[in-house]
Amino acid sequence: MSEHSPQSHGPVVEPHDGSLGYDMSAHGAPSGHDVHATGIAKYIYVFIALCLLTSLSFLTYSSWWRANFTPAESRLLMMAVSCTKALLVILCFMHIWWEANWKFILTIPAMLMSIFLILMLVPDVGWRLHHASEEQKFHMAQPKPDQPNPPAREQPSPAPSS
């Protein structure tokens, strides 16, 4: 009988249980997710890294940190920690580490377009007041002028007791 039977839809294939003595990775993986789903250790390492980065974020609220670092340095650290945590989550839990190289075809143009848009909008935001008409300036929100504290009312003197 041939490899195809009338009732089957393809060749008869024996399931691989590892007993045949050859490496499945050399002959193709069974499916896209089975290749990297074998170990939990990498997820635990990412979890520990996320916990350490979160602890580093909370460190910026301590009195020691505020005494030794400026608010600008605190914000810089918080942005670096946030971006690192987002990158770890995207790479590991969205399985980007194990994707083929086509992922760069999608992500690099999007990243370049984002940077381009930010750089194009910075001058517009910075110069928005220099090119505004008088009518636009008239309708813009203005900060309240500093008002001096109202004079304190004089306290009535206590009535003399008799």
Z-matrix of the N, CA and C atoms (Angstrom, degrees):
N
C 1 1.439
C 2 1.517 1 109.09
N 3 1.303 2 116.94 1 146.99
C 4 1.458 3 120.42 2 -177.47
C 5 1.520 4 110.27 3 -74.78
N 6 1.331 5 113.26 4 178.01
C 7 1.461 6 120.35 5 -178.22
C 8 1.527 7 111.14 6 -67.16
N 9 1.315 8 118.34 7 -27.57
C 10 1.462 9 123.35 8 179.80
C 11 1.518 10 109.41 9 -102.93
N 12 1.299 11 116.18 10 129.47
C 13 1.459 12 119.31 11 173.50
C 14 1.525 13 108.08 12 -98.69
N 15 1.325 14 118.92 13 158.23
C 16 1.463 15 120.29 14 -177.90
C 17 1.534 16 112.76 15 -61.30
N 18 1.321 17 117.95 16 -27.04
C 19 1.452 18 120.27 17 -178.14
C 20 1.535 19 112.65 18 -87.21
N 21 1.306 20 118.95 19 -16.05
C 22 1.469 21 120.21 20 -175.87
C 23 1.522 22 110.26 21 -93.74
N 24 1.292 23 114.83 22 163.43
C 25 1.461 24 121.10 23 -179.04
C 26 1.522 25 111.94 24 -109.60
N 27 1.279 26 118.57 25 10.00
C 28 1.444 27 121.12 26 -179.74
C 29 1.509 28 110.62 27 -176.86
N 30 1.325 29 117.02 28 -174.70
C 31 1.463 30 118.91 29 -179.01
C 32 1.527 31 110.89 30 -67.60
N 33 1.322 32 115.71 31 152.40
C 34 1.457 33 121.01 32 177.14
C 35 1.522 34 107.55 33 -78.48
N 36 1.300 35 115.23 34 123.91
C 37 1.456 36 120.84 35 -176.76
C 38 1.510 37 108.26 36 -125.78
N 39 1.326 38 115.11 37 130.30
C 40 1.460 39 120.14 38 177.57
C 41 1.523 40 108.86 39 -81.52
N 42 1.337 41 118.65 40 136.67
C 43 1.471 42 119.67 41 177.02
C 44 1.518 43 110.30 42 -66.09
N 45 1.315 44 115.99 43 143.37
C 46 1.462 45 121.71 44 -178.52
C 47 1.515 46 109.07 45 -87.28
N 48 1.320 47 116.05 46 120.71
C 49 1.462 48 119.62 47 177.35
C 50 1.526 49 111.74 48 -111.50
N 51 1.307 50 118.93 49 7.87
C 52 1.458 51 122.24 50 178.50
C 53 1.513 52 113.42 51 87.28
N 54 1.334 53 118.91 52 -2.19
C 55 1.459 54 120.89 53 -176.39
C 56 1.520 55 112.84 54 -87.45
N 57 1.311 56 118.32 55 -8.23
C 58 1.452 57 119.69 56 -177.42
C 59 1.517 58 112.62 57 -81.01
N 60 1.336 59 118.29 58 -11.99
C 61 1.454 60 120.64 59 173.77
C 62 1.512 61 115.42 60 88.17
N 63 1.310 62 118.74 61 16.51
C 64 1.453 63 118.25 62 175.86
C 65 1.523 64 109.31 63 -126.01
N 66 1.325 65 113.61 64 155.68
C 67 1.463 66 121.33 65 -176.34
C 68 1.511 67 109.01 66 -82.79
N 69 1.320 68 116.42 67 124.61
C 70 1.464 69 120.89 68 -178.30
C 71 1.525 70 111.43 69 -68.78
N 72 1.331 71 118.30 70 -28.91
C 73 1.459 72 119.97 71 -178.21
C 74 1.523 73 111.56 72 -66.40
N 75 1.313 74 117.90 73 -26.20
C 76 1.460 75 120.47 74 178.82
C 77 1.523 76 111.18 75 -77.27
N 78 1.327 77 117.86 76 -21.16
C 79 1.457 78 121.21 77 -176.24
C 80 1.527 79 112.85 78 -109.96
N 81 1.280 80 116.85 79 10.91
C 82 1.462 81 119.59 80 179.99
C 83 1.508 82 111.06 81 105.77
N 84 1.269 83 115.61 82 142.13
C 85 1.460 84 120.51 83 -178.00
C 86 1.522 85 109.96 84 -84.87
N 87 1.324 86 117.05 85 151.20
C 88 1.449 87 119.55 86 179.23
C 89 1.524 88 112.93 87 -62.74
N 90 1.301 89 118.02 88 -41.44
C 91 1.462 90 121.03 89 175.73
C 92 1.510 91 108.44 90 -156.18
N 93 1.328 92 117.11 91 169.75
C 94 1.457 93 121.74 92 -175.67
C 95 1.516 94 114.00 93 -65.31
N 96 1.341 95 118.27 94 -34.44
C 97 1.455 96 119.59 95 -175.84
C 98 1.523 97 113.28 96 -90.42
N 99 1.328 98 118.60 97 -19.31
C 100 1.454 99 120.20 98 -176.81
C 101 1.524 100 112.58 99 -70.82
N 102 1.318 101 117.98 100 -22.81
C 103 1.455 102 120.90 101 -175.69
C 104 1.518 103 111.31 102 -68.08
N 105 1.320 104 117.74 103 -43.22
C 106 1.459 105 119.75 104 -174.29
C 107 1.522 106 112.94 105 -103.57
N 108 1.300 107 119.42 106 1.80
C 109 1.453 108 121.36 107 -177.00
C 110 1.514 109 112.53 108 -92.38
N 111 1.321 110 118.79 109 11.97
C 112 1.451 111 120.52 110 -174.84
C 113 1.515 112 113.58 111 -82.00
N 114 1.326 113 119.53 112 -30.25
C 115 1.453 114 119.91 113 -176.32
C 116 1.514 115 112.18 114 -117.85
N 117 1.323 116 114.58 115 143.38
C 118 1.453 117 119.76 116 178.89
C 119 1.530 118 110.63 117 -98.70
N 120 1.320 119 117.31 118 -9.61
C 121 1.467 120 120.81 119 -175.26
C 122 1.524 121 112.33 120 -60.47
N 123 1.320 122 116.92 121 -40.93
C 124 1.476 123 119.14 122 -178.86
C 125 1.522 124 111.51 123 -64.01
N 126 1.330 125 117.56 124 -33.80
C 127 1.456 126 120.48 125 177.46
C 128 1.528 127 111.06 126 -70.41
N 129 1.305 128 116.29 127 -36.11
C 130 1.468 129 119.98 128 177.42
C 131 1.527 130 109.87 129 -67.29
N 132 1.323 131 117.85 130 -40.81
C 133 1.474 132 120.56 131 177.23
C 134 1.528 133 111.40 132 -62.50
N 135 1.310 134 116.73 133 -40.84
C 136 1.471 135 120.00 134 178.20
C 137 1.523 136 109.62 135 -66.73
N 138 1.323 137 118.20 136 -39.81
C 139 1.456 138 121.54 137 177.50
C 140 1.524 139 110.99 138 -61.42
N 141 1.328 140 117.40 139 -43.84
C 142 1.467 141 121.00 140 178.54
C 143 1.524 142 110.40 141 -64.22
N 144 1.327 143 116.83 142 -41.55
C 145 1.472 144 119.82 143 177.96
C 146 1.523 145 110.83 144 -62.65
N 147 1.335 146 117.48 145 -40.58
C 148 1.464 147 120.48 146 178.11
C 149 1.520 148 111.38 147 -65.04
N 150 1.329 149 117.21 148 -38.02
C 151 1.469 150 120.28 149 177.18
C 152 1.525 151 111.14 150 -65.71
N 153 1.336 152 117.75 151 -42.56
C 154 1.464 153 120.41 152 178.27
C 155 1.522 154 111.94 153 -64.48
N 156 1.318 155 116.92 154 -41.15
C 157 1.462 156 120.22 155 178.29
C 158 1.529 157 111.64 156 -65.82
N 159 1.332 158 116.83 157 -36.86
C 160 1.463 159 120.03 158 176.23
C 161 1.521 160 110.49 159 -66.03
N 162 1.330 161 117.45 160 -39.41
C 163 1.465 162 120.69 161 176.09
C 164 1.520 163 111.09 162 -62.22
N 165 1.308 164 116.75 163 -38.97
C 166 1.458 165 120.87 164 177.26
C 167 1.528 166 110.79 165 -64.00
N 168 1.321 167 116.81 166 -35.94
C 169 1.462 168 120.03 167 176.24
C 170 1.524 169 111.02 168 -64.55
N 171 1.321 170 117.39 169 -42.68
C 172 1.459 171 120.37 170 179.64
C 173 1.520 172 112.39 171 -69.31
N 174 1.318 173 117.46 172 -23.17
C 175 1.461 174 121.07 173 177.59
C 176 1.529 175 111.04 174 -61.21
N 177 1.319 176 117.13 175 -31.14
C 178 1.460 177 119.85 176 -177.75
C 179 1.530 178 112.45 177 -67.21
N 180 1.313 179 118.27 178 -13.91
C 181 1.461 180 121.41 179 177.92
C 182 1.523 181 112.69 180 -91.67
N 183 1.317 182 118.12 181 -3.26
C 184 1.464 183 119.80 182 -178.54
C 185 1.526 184 110.62 183 -77.44
N 186 1.307 185 115.49 184 157.21
C 187 1.473 186 120.07 185 -179.75
C 188 1.530 187 110.40 186 -68.13
N 189 1.331 188 117.99 187 -32.76
C 190 1.468 189 120.16 188 178.10
C 191 1.528 190 109.99 189 -61.68
N 192 1.342 191 116.59 190 -44.72
C 193 1.466 192 120.47 191 -178.55
C 194 1.523 193 110.60 192 -63.13
N 195 1.323 194 116.21 193 -45.16
C 196 1.466 195 119.75 194 -178.08
C 197 1.521 196 111.93 195 -66.12
N 198 1.325 197 117.26 196 -27.64
C 199 1.462 198 119.89 197 178.47
C 200 1.524 199 112.11 198 -76.55
N 201 1.320 200 117.74 199 -26.93
C 202 1.466 201 121.36 200 -173.49
C 203 1.527 202 114.76 201 -106.85
N 204 1.327 203 118.32 202 -13.04
C 205 1.461 204 120.43 203 -176.33
C 206 1.524 205 109.91 204 -133.24
N 207 1.318 206 115.38 205 151.82
C 208 1.460 207 120.83 206 -179.99
C 209 1.537 208 109.59 207 -82.35
N 210 1.325 209 117.26 208 161.75
C 211 1.473 210 118.80 209 176.24
C 212 1.531 211 113.00 210 -60.59
N 213 1.328 212 117.50 211 -33.10
C 214 1.470 213 119.56 212 178.27
C 215 1.530 214 110.83 213 -64.57
N 216 1.314 215 117.37 214 -39.98
C 217 1.466 216 120.40 215 177.59
C 218 1.522 217 110.68 216 -67.56
N 219 1.317 218 117.02 217 -35.51
C 220 1.469 219 120.49 218 177.30
C 221 1.519 220 110.48 219 -64.38
N 222 1.324 221 116.51 220 -44.35
C 223 1.463 222 119.83 221 178.99
C 224 1.525 223 111.55 222 -64.47
N 225 1.318 224 116.39 223 -38.91
C 226 1.463 225 120.54 224 178.43
C 227 1.530 226 110.72 225 -62.28
N 228 1.328 227 116.39 226 -44.64
C 229 1.466 228 119.83 227 178.09
C 230 1.525 229 110.86 228 -63.89
N 231 1.328 230 116.79 229 -42.31
C 232 1.462 231 119.70 230 -179.50
C 233 1.533 232 111.22 231 -63.17
N 234 1.335 233 117.33 232 -39.44
C 235 1.468 234 119.68 233 177.52
C 236 1.526 235 111.29 234 -66.22
N 237 1.326 236 116.82 235 -41.32
C 238 1.464 237 120.26 236 179.07
C 239 1.529 238 110.45 237 -63.64
N 240 1.319 239 116.76 238 -43.67
C 241 1.466 240 120.86 239 179.38
C 242 1.529 241 109.98 240 -64.96
N 243 1.323 242 117.44 241 -43.21
C 244 1.471 243 120.54 242 -179.39
C 245 1.523 244 111.34 243 -63.28
N 246 1.317 245 116.81 244 -43.66
C 247 1.470 246 119.80 245 179.54
C 248 1.523 247 111.25 246 -65.96
N 249 1.331 248 116.89 247 -38.51
C 250 1.463 249 120.45 248 178.94
C 251 1.526 250 110.69 249 -65.54
N 252 1.327 251 116.68 250 -43.31
C 253 1.461 252 119.89 251 178.70
C 254 1.528 253 111.11 252 -63.86
N 255 1.323 254 117.05 253 -42.32
C 256 1.463 255 119.80 254 178.39
C 257 1.526 256 110.89 255 -63.17
N 258 1.322 257 116.77 256 -40.55
C 259 1.459 258 120.49 257 178.94
C 260 1.528 259 111.29 258 -63.57
N 261 1.329 260 117.38 259 -42.51
C 262 1.467 261 120.43 260 178.05
C 263 1.529 262 111.47 261 -62.34
N 264 1.314 263 116.85 262 -44.10
C 265 1.463 264 120.15 263 -179.74
C 266 1.525 265 110.42 264 -64.42
N 267 1.320 266 116.89 265 -44.69
C 268 1.461 267 120.08 266 -179.35
C 269 1.524 268 110.81 267 -64.10
N 270 1.327 269 117.05 268 -46.42
C 271 1.463 270 120.00 269 -176.78
C 272 1.523 271 112.68 270 -67.02
N 273 1.326 272 116.48 271 -44.08
C 274 1.466 273 118.88 272 -172.94
C 275 1.523 274 112.44 273 -87.97
N 276 1.321 275 116.84 274 -55.99
C 277 1.460 276 119.53 275 -171.75
C 278 1.523 277 113.59 276 -80.06
N 279 1.317 278 117.22 277 -17.99
C 280 1.463 279 119.24 278 173.12
C 281 1.535 280 110.38 279 -99.03
N 282 1.319 281 116.78 280 7.40
C 283 1.463 282 124.31 281 172.88
C 284 1.530 283 113.58 282 61.96
N 285 1.317 284 117.44 283 31.64
C 286 1.460 285 120.94 284 179.33
C 287 1.524 286 110.78 285 -73.99
N 288 1.347 287 117.39 286 -29.79
C 289 1.470 288 119.69 287 178.41
C 290 1.525 289 111.47 288 -56.79
N 291 1.323 290 117.35 289 -32.88
C 292 1.449 291 120.95 290 -172.30
C 293 1.512 292 113.10 291 -100.87
N 294 1.305 293 117.31 292 5.10
C 295 1.461 294 119.91 293 177.77
C 296 1.524 295 110.07 294 -76.49
N 297 1.307 296 115.28 295 163.00
C 298 1.464 297 120.43 296 176.85
C 299 1.525 298 109.33 297 -73.36
N 300 1.302 299 116.20 298 173.99
C 301 1.467 300 120.85 299 -176.78
C 302 1.517 301 113.61 300 -69.89
N 303 1.322 302 119.61 301 -5.67
C 304 1.457 303 120.84 302 178.25
C 305 1.515 304 111.59 303 -66.81
N 306 1.345 305 117.44 304 -16.30
C 307 1.465 306 119.95 305 179.74
C 308 1.528 307 111.04 306 -60.31
N 309 1.336 308 117.21 307 -28.07
C 310 1.461 309 120.20 308 179.33
C 311 1.525 310 111.50 309 -71.44
N 312 1.320 311 116.88 310 -27.94
C 313 1.465 312 120.68 311 177.56
C 314 1.527 313 110.00 312 -65.21
N 315 1.322 314 117.37 313 -30.20
C 316 1.455 315 121.15 314 -179.92
C 317 1.533 316 112.90 315 -89.06
N 318 1.314 317 116.97 316 -38.52
C 319 1.466 318 119.50 317 -171.31
C 320 1.523 319 113.87 318 -86.11
N 321 1.306 320 118.41 319 -37.14
C 322 1.469 321 119.83 320 -176.54
C 323 1.525 322 111.53 321 -66.43
N 324 1.329 323 121.68 322 -46.08
C 325 1.473 324 118.54 323 176.16
C 326 1.536 325 113.28 324 -61.84
N 327 1.329 326 117.60 325 -37.31
C 328 1.466 327 119.66 326 177.97
C 329 1.523 328 110.90 327 -65.07
N 330 1.323 329 116.81 328 -40.16
C 331 1.459 330 120.69 329 178.47
C 332 1.528 331 110.72 330 -65.71
N 333 1.317 332 117.26 331 -44.23
C 334 1.461 333 120.42 332 179.36
C 335 1.522 334 111.39 333 -64.11
N 336 1.316 335 117.70 334 -38.55
C 337 1.460 336 120.93 335 178.18
C 338 1.530 337 110.53 336 -66.22
N 339 1.318 338 117.96 337 -39.02
C 340 1.464 339 121.03 338 177.92
C 341 1.519 340 111.00 339 -63.22
N 342 1.318 341 116.84 340 -45.64
C 343 1.468 342 120.50 341 178.77
C 344 1.525 343 110.08 342 -63.77
N 345 1.312 344 117.17 343 -41.85
C 346 1.464 345 121.65 344 178.79
C 347 1.532 346 110.95 345 -60.15
N 348 1.328 347 117.22 346 -45.76
C 349 1.465 348 120.21 347 -179.43
C 350 1.527 349 111.63 348 -64.77
N 351 1.316 350 117.20 349 -40.62
C 352 1.461 351 120.26 350 178.57
C 353 1.523 352 110.09 351 -62.68
N 354 1.319 353 116.58 352 -46.25
C 355 1.464 354 119.72 353 -179.47
C 356 1.522 355 112.24 354 -66.01
N 357 1.314 356 118.22 355 -30.89
C 358 1.457 357 120.44 356 178.32
C 359 1.529 358 112.06 357 -75.83
N 360 1.333 359 117.85 358 -27.88
C 361 1.462 360 120.56 359 -178.28
C 362 1.526 361 113.21 360 -87.41
N 363 1.319 362 118.56 361 -20.90
C 364 1.471 363 120.58 362 -179.03
C 365 1.524 364 111.75 363 -59.15
N 366 1.331 365 120.53 364 -49.24
C 367 1.470 366 118.44 365 178.46
C 368 1.526 367 112.63 366 -63.31
N 369 1.306 368 117.15 367 -36.07
C 370 1.454 369 120.14 368 -179.78
C 371 1.526 370 111.14 369 -63.63
N 372 1.299 371 116.70 370 -43.39
C 373 1.464 372 120.41 371 178.93
C 374 1.527 373 110.32 372 -69.70
N 375 1.318 374 117.37 373 -39.37
C 376 1.463 375 120.82 374 -178.54
C 377 1.525 376 113.72 375 -68.01
N 378 1.317 377 117.35 376 -33.15
C 379 1.468 378 121.41 377 -175.87
C 380 1.524 379 113.25 378 -102.06
N 381 1.327 380 118.58 379 12.05
C 382 1.457 381 120.24 380 -173.84
C 383 1.521 382 113.21 381 -63.41
N 384 1.312 383 118.97 382 -28.67
C 385 1.459 384 120.71 383 -179.52
C 386 1.521 385 112.67 384 -84.78
N 387 1.322 386 117.98 385 -24.03
C 388 1.459 387 121.08 386 -176.67
C 389 1.531 388 112.70 387 -73.90
N 390 1.314 389 116.66 388 -25.42
C 391 1.458 390 120.14 389 -177.01
C 392 1.528 391 112.46 390 -111.01
N 393 1.317 392 117.80 391 12.89
C 394 1.457 393 120.70 392 -178.41
C 395 1.528 394 109.98 393 -79.15
N 396 1.311 395 115.34 394 143.84
C 397 1.467 396 120.03 395 177.41
C 398 1.535 397 108.93 396 -75.85
N 399 1.313 398 115.29 397 169.71
C 400 1.464 399 119.79 398 179.31
C 401 1.524 400 111.29 399 -64.24
N 402 1.331 401 116.14 400 -35.94
C 403 1.466 402 119.09 401 178.93
C 404 1.528 403 110.80 402 -65.99
N 405 1.350 404 116.79 403 -41.46
C 406 1.462 405 119.89 404 177.44
C 407 1.520 406 110.80 405 -63.51
N 408 1.324 407 116.67 406 -42.15
C 409 1.463 408 119.88 407 178.97
C 410 1.522 409 111.26 408 -64.78
N 411 1.344 410 117.20 409 -34.16
C 412 1.447 411 120.91 410 -179.86
C 413 1.529 412 111.03 411 -66.04
N 414 1.341 413 117.24 412 -37.03
C 415 1.470 414 121.50 413 -176.73
C 416 1.526 415 113.54 414 -90.63
N 417 1.321 416 118.05 415 -0.77
C 418 1.458 417 120.49 416 179.10
C 419 1.525 418 110.46 417 -71.94
N 420 1.311 419 115.36 418 150.85
C 421 1.461 420 119.67 419 175.96
C 422 1.522 421 108.83 420 -68.57
N 423 1.294 422 114.85 421 136.04
C 424 1.463 423 120.85 422 -179.62
C 425 1.520 424 109.08 423 -116.49
N 426 1.316 425 117.41 424 142.96
C 427 1.462 426 118.36 425 175.55
C 428 1.529 427 109.91 426 -69.10
N 429 1.325 428 115.52 427 150.56
C 430 1.455 429 119.40 428 178.90
C 431 1.518 430 108.93 429 -67.16
N 432 1.314 431 116.18 430 138.42
C 433 1.464 432 117.25 431 176.32
C 434 1.523 433 109.32 432 -69.61
N 435 1.296 434 114.43 433 146.81
C 436 1.462 435 118.84 434 179.04
C 437 1.514 436 108.77 435 -67.08
N 438 1.293 437 115.89 436 121.99
C 439 1.453 438 120.57 437 178.81
C 440 1.517 439 108.49 438 -102.68
N 441 1.305 440 116.38 439 135.71
C 442 1.468 441 117.45 440 177.36
C 443 1.514 442 110.03 441 -68.06
N 444 1.303 443 114.75 442 154.66
C 445 1.459 444 119.41 443 178.05
C 446 1.528 445 109.20 444 -61.59
N 447 1.321 446 118.17 445 140.11
C 448 1.458 447 118.82 446 178.13
C 449 1.531 448 109.84 447 -64.87
N 450 1.309 449 117.08 448 147.67
C 451 1.470 450 118.28 449 -178.55
C 452 1.523 451 110.17 450 -62.25
N 453 1.286 452 114.57 451 142.61
C 454 1.459 453 120.03 452 -179.34
C 455 1.521 454 109.09 453 -70.63
N 456 1.314 455 115.27 454 137.65
C 457 1.464 456 118.72 455 178.04
C 458 1.519 457 108.75 456 -73.75
N 459 1.268 458 113.41 457 144.17
C 460 1.466 459 117.36 458 178.71
C 461 1.507 460 108.70 459 -73.73
N 462 1.310 461 114.98 460 138.26
C 463 1.453 462 121.02 461 177.64
C 464 1.526 463 109.19 462 -80.65
N 465 1.308 464 117.65 463 134.90
C 466 1.470 465 117.42 464 177.02
C 467 1.510 466 110.62 465 -64.93
N 468 1.268 467 115.50 466 141.94
C 469 1.476 468 119.93 467 179.81
C 470 1.525 469 108.69 468 -72.55
N 471 1.293 470 115.54 469 145.34
C 472 1.473 471 117.62 470 -178.71
C 473 1.549 472 109.80 471 -66.75
N 474 1.281 473 113.41 472 143.99
C 475 1.464 474 118.52 473 179.51
C 476 1.526 475 109.99 474 -68.77
N 477 1.344 476 116.14 475 140.28
C 478 1.468 477 117.38 476 179.66
C 479 1.526 478 109.95 477 -66.01
N 480 1.268 479 114.38 478 135.60
C 481 1.465 480 118.37 479 178.77
C 482 1.518 481 109.49 480 -87.45
N 483 1.306 482 118.14 481 143.66
C 484 1.445 483 120.46 482 -179.67
C 485 1.493 484 112.59 483 -107.84
